[in-house]
C-alpha cells in the first residue's frame, strides 16, 4: 500500500468527487482490491477535477 494513502483519503473524505488517483497509486489500489500484489510507489499521483473544485477543498488542503 502507498504510504499515507489512508490518511489522505480520511482527510479528504468530503471531497472524493474532486480528485482521482492515477499511476502507481491507482494500480496499487486496484491490485489490492483484486487480491494481487503490486510494488507500491512512494508518492500519491492525484489529478484534481477543476470543474468541481470549491473553496472548501482548498481550505482542507491548506490545513494539511
MARTORMI-602380 format. One record per residue: residue in three letters; z, x, y of N, C-alpha, C in turn. Coordinates in pm, 1 decimal, decimal comma. Example, Ala and Ser with C-alpha at 12.3 -4.5 7.8 and 13.67 -1.06 7.14 Angstrom:
# MARTORMI-602380
+------+----------+----------+----------+----------+----------+----------+----------+----------+----------+
! roza !      n_w !      n_u !      n_v !     ca_w !     ca_u !     ca_v !      c_w !      c_u !      c_v !
+------+----------+----------+----------+----------+----------+----------+----------+----------+----------+
!  Ala !    780,0 !   1319,0 !   -569,0 !    780,0 !   1230,0 !   -450,0 !    780,0 !   1320,0 !   -330,0 !
!  Ser !    708,0 !   1285,0 !   -225,0 !    714,0 !   1367,0 !   -106,0 !    787,0 !   1290,0 !      3,0 !
+------+----------+----------+----------+----------+----------+----------+----------+----------+----------+
//
This chain:
# MARTORMI-602380
+------+----------+----------+----------+----------+----------+----------+----------+----------+----------+
! roza !      n_w !      n_u !      n_v !     ca_w !     ca_u !     ca_v !      c_w !      c_u !      c_v !
+------+----------+----------+----------+----------+----------+----------+----------+----------+----------+
!  Unk !      0,0 !     83,6 !   -118,0 !      0,0 !      0,0 !      0,0 !      0,0 !     88,2 !    124,5 !
!  Unk !    -71,2 !     45,8 !    225,0 !    -77,5 !    117,8 !    352,1 !     60,0 !    112,2 !    418,1 !
!  Unk !    111,9 !    228,4 !    453,4 !    243,2 !    237,6 !    516,3 !    244,2 !    159,2 !    647,9 !
!  Unk !    339,9 !     68,8 !    662,9 !    355,7 !     -6,2 !    787,0 !    284,6 !   -139,7 !    791,8 !
!  Unk !    203,8 !   -171,1 !    690,3 !    125,8 !   -294,8 !    696,5 !    214,8 !   -419,2 !    694,8 !
!  Unk !    319,3 !   -418,0 !    614,5 !    408,7 !   -534,4 !    609,0 !    480,9 !   -553,1 !    742,1 !
!  Unk !    520,6 !   -443,8 !    804,1 !    585,9 !   -452,0 !    935,2 !    488,7 !   -508,6 !   1039,0 !
!  Unk !    363,9 !   -461,7 !   1035,8 !    263,2 !   -511,8 !   1129,0 !    241,1 !   -661,4 !   1107,9 !
!  Unk !    223,1 !   -702,2 !    981,6 !    197,4 !   -842,9 !    950,8 !    314,4 !   -931,0 !    994,2 !
!  Unk !    435,6 !   -883,3 !    975,1 !    553,1 !   -960,0 !   1017,7 !    559,3 !   -969,5 !   1170,2 !
!  Unk !    536,5 !   -858,3 !   1237,3 !    545,2 !   -853,7 !   1383,3 !    440,6 !   -943,3 !   1448,3 !
!  Unk !    320,2 !   -948,5 !   1390,3 !    210,7 !  -1027,9 !   1446,4 !    186,9 !  -1157,1 !   1367,6 !
!  Unk !    290,8 !  -1208,7 !   1302,2 !    276,7 !  -1327,6 !   1216,6 !    224,4 !  -1450,0 !   1292,1 !
!  Unk !    248,6 !  -1459,4 !   1421,3 !    199,9 !  -1573,2 !   1500,1 !     59,2 !  -1551,1 !   1554,5 !
!  Unk !     -2,8 !  -1439,6 !   1518,5 !   -133,5 !  -1404,0 !   1574,3 !   -236,7 !  -1372,7 !   1466,0 !
!  Unk !   -218,9 !  -1423,9 !   1345,8 !   -306,7 !  -1387,0 !   1233,9 !   -451,9 !  -1427,3 !   1255,6 !
!  Unk !   -477,3 !  -1521,9 !   1343,5 !   -615,1 !  -1564,6 !   1372,4 !   -680,5 !  -1477,5 !   1480,3 !
!  Unk !   -608,8 !  -1376,5 !   1528,4 !   -659,1 !  -1294,6 !   1638,2 !   -697,3 !  -1152,5 !   1596,9 !
!  Unk !   -684,0 !  -1121,3 !   1469,1 !   -721,8 !   -988,2 !   1421,1 !   -763,9 !   -996,8 !   1275,5 !
!  Unk !   -831,9 !   -893,1 !   1229,4 !   -870,0 !   -882,9 !   1088,4 !   -860,9 !   -736,1 !   1047,6 !
!  Unk !   -811,2 !   -712,8 !    926,4 !   -807,3 !   -577,4 !    872,7 !   -944,0 !   -543,3 !    815,1 !
!  Unk !   -985,3 !   -417,4 !    831,5 !  -1112,9 !   -370,2 !    777,5 !  -1090,1 !   -236,9 !    706,7 !
!  Unk !  -1195,5 !   -183,5 !    649,8 !  -1193,1 !    -49,0 !    591,9 !  -1094,9 !    -33,5 !    477,9 !
!  Unk !  -1030,4 !     82,2 !    474,3 !   -936,9 !    114,3 !    367,6 !   -819,2 !     18,8 !    361,9 !
!  Unk !   -777,0 !    -31,1 !    477,0 !   -667,0 !   -127,2 !    480,4 !   -705,5 !   -254,1 !    406,4 !
!  Unk !   -823,5 !   -306,8 !    436,5 !   -871,1 !   -428,7 !    369,9 !   -890,7 !   -405,0 !    220,7 !
!  Unk !   -946,6 !   -291,4 !    184,3 !   -966,5 !   -258,9 !     42,3 !   -833,5 !   -252,3 !    -31,0 !
!  Unk !   -734,8 !   -193,2 !     31,0 !   -603,1 !   -182,8 !    -30,2 !   -543,9 !   -321,2 !    -55,3 !
!  Unk !   -555,6 !   -410,9 !     40,9 !   -504,0 !   -547,8 !     26,0 !   -575,6 !   -619,1 !    -87,7 !
!  Unk !   -707,9 !   -612,5 !    -89,2 !   -785,9 !   -681,5 !   -192,5 !   -758,9 !   -625,9 !   -331,8 !
!  Unk !   -750,7 !   -495,4 !   -342,8 !   -726,2 !   -434,5 !   -473,7 !   -586,0 !   -468,5 !   -524,6 !
!  Unk !   -489,2 !   -469,6 !   -435,4 !   -352,9 !   -505,2 !   -476,2 !   -347,1 !   -650,2 !   -523,8 !
!  Unk !   -415,7 !   -740,7 !   -453,0 !   -417,7 !   -881,9 !   -491,8 !   -484,4 !   -902,8 !   -627,1 !
!  Unk !   -581,1 !   -818,8 !   -660,7 !   -653,1 !   -834,6 !   -787,5 !   -591,2 !   -752,2 !   -900,7 !
!  Unk !   -482,5 !   -681,9 !   -870,7 !   -414,4 !   -604,4 !   -973,4 !   -470,3 !   -465,0 !   -994,0 !
!  Unk !   -565,4 !   -425,6 !   -911,0 !   -624,4 !   -292,7 !   -922,4 !   -547,9 !   -190,1 !   -841,7 !
!  Unk !   -594,7 !    -67,8 !   -850,2 !   -533,5 !     40,3 !   -773,7 !   -633,8 !     94,4 !   -673,4 !
!  Unk !   -582,6 !    139,6 !   -561,4 !   -666,1 !    194,4 !   -455,4 !   -584,8 !    301,1 !   -385,0 !
!  Unk !   -649,7 !    408,9 !   -350,6 !   -580,6 !    515,2 !   -276,7 !   -563,1 !    468,1 !   -132,6 !
!  Unk !   -440,9 !    435,3 !    -99,0 !   -412,6 !    379,7 !     33,0 !   -441,2 !    481,5 !    142,9 !
!  Unk !   -491,3 !    431,9 !    252,7 !   -513,0 !    516,6 !    369,3 !   -383,0 !    527,1 !    447,4 !
!  Unk !   -383,1 !    608,5 !    550,3 !   -261,0 !    630,2 !    627,2 !   -265,6 !    563,9 !    764,0 !
!  Unk !   -365,0 !    479,3 !    784,4 !   -375,8 !    412,2 !    913,0 !   -411,4 !    266,0 !    890,6 !
!  Unk !   -397,3 !    187,5 !    995,6 !   -435,9 !     47,1 !    991,6 !   -568,0 !     32,3 !   1065,9 !
!  Unk !   -669,8 !    -13,1 !    995,5 !   -800,3 !    -38,6 !   1056,7 !   -804,8 !   -186,3 !   1093,9 !
!  Unk !   -810,7 !   -213,6 !   1224,1 !   -799,8 !   -351,0 !   1272,8 !   -910,7 !   -379,4 !   1373,0 !
!  Unk !   -969,1 !   -498,4 !   1361,7 !  -1062,8 !   -547,3 !   1462,6 !   -995,7 !   -665,4 !   1531,3 !
!  Unk !   -990,6 !   -661,2 !   1663,3 !   -935,8 !   -773,1 !   1739,4 !  -1046,5 !   -873,9 !   1766,2 !
!  Unk !  -1015,1 !  -1000,7 !   1753,4 !  -1112,7 !  -1107,1 !   1776,0 !  -1097,3 !  -1152,7 !   1921,3 !
!  Unk !  -1179,6 !  -1095,3 !   2006,1 !  -1169,2 !  -1112,9 !   2150,8 !  -1173,8 !  -1259,5 !   2192,8 !
!  Unk !  -1257,1 !  -1337,8 !   2125,9 !  -1274,7 !  -1478,1 !   2165,3 !  -1145,8 !  -1559,6 !   2156,7 !
!  Unk !  -1050,8 !  -1516,9 !   2075,6 !   -927,8 !  -1594,7 !   2059,7 !   -802,1 !  -1519,5 !   2104,5 !
!  Unk !   -818,5 !  -1399,2 !   2158,5 !   -701,3 !  -1326,6 !   2208,0 !   -641,7 !  -1399,3 !   2327,4 !
!  Unk !   -511,3 !  -1395,8 !   2336,0 !   -444,7 !  -1455,1 !   2451,3 !   -335,4 !  -1360,3 !   2500,4 !
!  Unk !   -271,7 !  -1398,0 !   2608,1 !   -172,9 !  -1308,6 !   2667,6 !    -52,3 !  -1286,9 !   2576,7 !
!  Unk !    -20,2 !  -1382,8 !   2490,4 !     94,6 !  -1363,9 !   2401,7 !     69,1 !  -1252,4 !   2300,4 !
!  Unk !    -56,9 !  -1233,8 !   2258,7 !    -88,4 !  -1121,5 !   2170,4 !    -61,1 !   -990,9 !   2244,2 !
!  Unk !   -108,3 !   -982,1 !   2367,3 !    -84,7 !   -861,9 !   2447,4 !     63,1 !   -835,6 !   2468,7 !
!  Unk !    138,3 !   -941,1 !   2495,6 !    282,8 !   -925,8 !   2513,7 !    347,9 !   -871,7 !   2386,4 !
!  Unk !    309,5 !   -927,9 !   2271,9 !    363,9 !   -882,5 !   2143,7 !    325,2 !   -737,8 !   2117,6 !
!  Unk !    199,6 !   -703,9 !   2146,0 !    151,2 !   -567,8 !   2124,7 !    230,4 !   -467,8 !   2208,1 !
!  Unk !    252,6 !   -498,4 !   2335,2 !    321,6 !   -403,7 !   2422,5 !    469,6 !   -392,5 !   2390,4 !
!  Unk !    529,1 !   -496,2 !   2327,4 !    668,2 !   -487,2 !   2283,6 !    683,7 !   -386,9 !   2170,2 !
!  Unk !    577,5 !   -374,2 !   2091,2 !    579,6 !   -285,0 !   1975,8 !    596,7 !   -143,3 !   2022,4 !
+------+----------+----------+----------+----------+----------+----------+----------+----------+----------+
//
